[in-house]
Amino acid sequence: MASDETYDLVVVGCGAAGLSTAVSFAETAKAEGHEARIAVLERSSEAERGASTRWTTAGMRVNKDFVMDPGWVGEMQEASQGLADLEYCLAYEQEVPATGKFLQEHGVEFIFRDQVPGMNKISASASPNGGGLAIVDALAGHLEQHPGAKIIYETEAVSLVLSDEGRVEGVRVRDRDGLMRTLRAPSVMLACGGFEGNYEMLTHYLGKNAVDLKKLVPGTRFNTGDGIRMAQAIGAATSGQFDRAHTEVVDIRTDRPDAVIAGHNFCIIVNADGKRFLDEGEKDLLDSFELVAFDIWEKANNTAYFITDDAVLGNDVLSSYFDTDVPPAKADTIRDLAAQLGLDADALEQTVNEFNAACNDAAWDSTGRYDGKSTTGITPPKSNWANPINHPPYYGIPVAAAVCFTYGGLKTDTLSRVVSTGGIPIPGLYAAGEISGITYHAYPALTTVLRACTFGRIAGAHAAVQMQEAVTVR
Ligand SMILES: Cc1cc2nc3c(=O)[nH]c(=O)nc-3n(C[C@H](O)[C@H](O)[C@H](O)COP(=O)(O)OP(=O)(O)OC[C@H]3O[C@@H](n4cnc5c(N)ncnc54)[C@H](O)[C@@H]3O)c2cc1C
């Protein structure tokens, strides 16, 4: 029978949030002269560790000095209609430069960019050289240098262990042999992602057609909402919108992970009847890619087609938004394109003709800045980038929405402590990353990896100081 083990910290999840916590804890403890005993639990194999983090390019809204986009807090408040936790958002913004330094000091190299075409609001962005996987590998490498720390693979957290007083004291885990054991620790970090990999929870919260949502990348299957469930079972509060998820548009013809088709605002999108059903040009790419995907799922039974022409796919920058390994359907006439896509030729031709006739004479801005080139007299309108589709050859791609991450999660404070439904921090319990819910209605993009690292780093330092204080009191 497996025996219990005792640690100073147990972390559930080996992604950006979990590893930031573990490294920060180990180093804070070490600075106080203590070699910390840390267990990072990971349900996947080592080769797949870091479910979402390992697959992301990890774009971040920061400049070269790691100063957060100054518009982000306001954007969160606006997008969430005032529901996002302002104190938490301000703390995040303030802590971002220190997180950048933390990652760089641990060997993560960054590529910095000036404004990206198609994104009107942000003036700079960055991403790790090697994407999120570079963060996972760099932090795991540092953690492994601490003799008291270990990453335990193919072992999943099942429930939290609570003292009679209500203090979290450890985690019940299931090993690869199916048997359970207890890992004891005065601090537990839940960093095991959202519920994007759990179709039962997706259906429960998003609705009956959630099973039609594709998986954006294989890694998300590991994030099955366990941490949310485990914490709720001991009275934790939730936060974030449970019936929304961050979704993206993908090419349905390929199994390649992350085959994102993002140039919607330069195209028209039609449903299986060959009809438009949303305003493709209402917002710029960064502000609308997830909303368009969610509409495809909600309004078009997750079956839609991007229709465009050579003005778009003949443009090197715009064609890079169509990130698929299968060439688009291509034809010299809209009727032939419809036939290739299995759409009704009369319907698609009528849609394109009506759209072309409705476009105004404003200049089309292919860099993605709002251009006011819009339609009149058709429903739904296209509010920007309404360039007539009359530059053959014509192109079409069948698309669907894929789930990336879920909005709903646990309510945490600025120290990453999980709070009870009454708003009281639950002793010994932290959460960071995707599992901590802050998003409502829309996700201001390029912020979750950095948030995972930031609140993981904060939690690790806080838990280590708590441990030292407990030792001193004794
Ligand atoms: C394709 C893609 C592109 C993205 N692009 C961006 C971007 O550009 N910028 C951005 O900011 N964000 C982006 N995101 C979102 C971002 O990657 C994630 O939100 C973030 O990496 C989540 O980090 P995390 O540590 O919270 O979770 P994860 O990295 O998912 O780690 C969670 C870990 O917990 C493990 N786990 C789950 N349940 C259990 C259990 N019961 N027991 C043990 N282990 C468990 C998982 O296996 C996993 O290793 C993208 C996501 C994807 C998938």
The ligand as an ORCA input file, in Angstrom:
! r2SCAN-3c Opt
* xyz 0 1
  C      -3.074     27.110    -28.918
  C      -3.128     28.086    -27.784
  C      -2.705     29.394    -27.995
  C      -2.742     30.318    -26.945
  N      -2.243     31.577    -27.156
  C      -2.080     32.404    -26.096
  C      -1.363     33.630    -26.236
  O      -0.856     33.958    -27.297
  N      -1.229     34.420    -25.120
  C      -1.761     34.069    -23.908
  O      -1.603     34.816    -22.929
  N      -2.437     32.905    -23.757
  C      -2.587     32.071    -24.807
  N      -3.228     30.860    -24.644
  C      -3.764     30.507    -23.316
  C      -2.637     30.074    -22.392
  O      -1.750     29.236    -23.074
  C      -3.153     29.357    -21.163
  O      -4.213     30.046    -20.584
  C      -2.059     29.218    -20.104
  O      -0.891     28.660    -20.674
  C      -2.568     28.363    -18.965
  O      -1.520     28.061    -18.085
  P      -1.855     27.197    -16.799
  O      -0.567     26.970    -16.100
  O      -2.961     27.812    -16.042
  O      -2.440     25.829    -17.373
  P      -1.748     24.700    -18.268
  O      -0.549     25.200    -18.965
  O      -2.818     24.107    -19.097
  O      -1.239     23.667    -17.193
  C      -2.151     22.909    -16.429
  C      -1.472     21.603    -16.070
  O      -2.268     20.906    -15.128
  C      -2.286     19.521    -15.481
  N      -3.477     18.934    -14.866
  C      -4.768     19.164    -15.156
  N      -5.557     18.496    -14.299
  C      -4.754     17.818    -13.452
  C      -4.976     16.956    -12.333
  N      -6.199     16.635    -11.910
  N      -3.895     16.454    -11.696
  C      -2.619     16.732    -12.104
  N      -2.360     17.555    -13.152
  C      -3.411     18.086    -13.807
  C      -2.274     19.536    -16.988
  O      -1.854     18.317    -17.534
  C      -1.307     20.688    -17.270
  O       0.038     20.256    -17.370
  C      -3.239     29.926    -25.677
  C      -3.671     28.620    -25.464
  C      -3.613     27.703    -26.503
  C      -4.056     26.296    -26.235
*
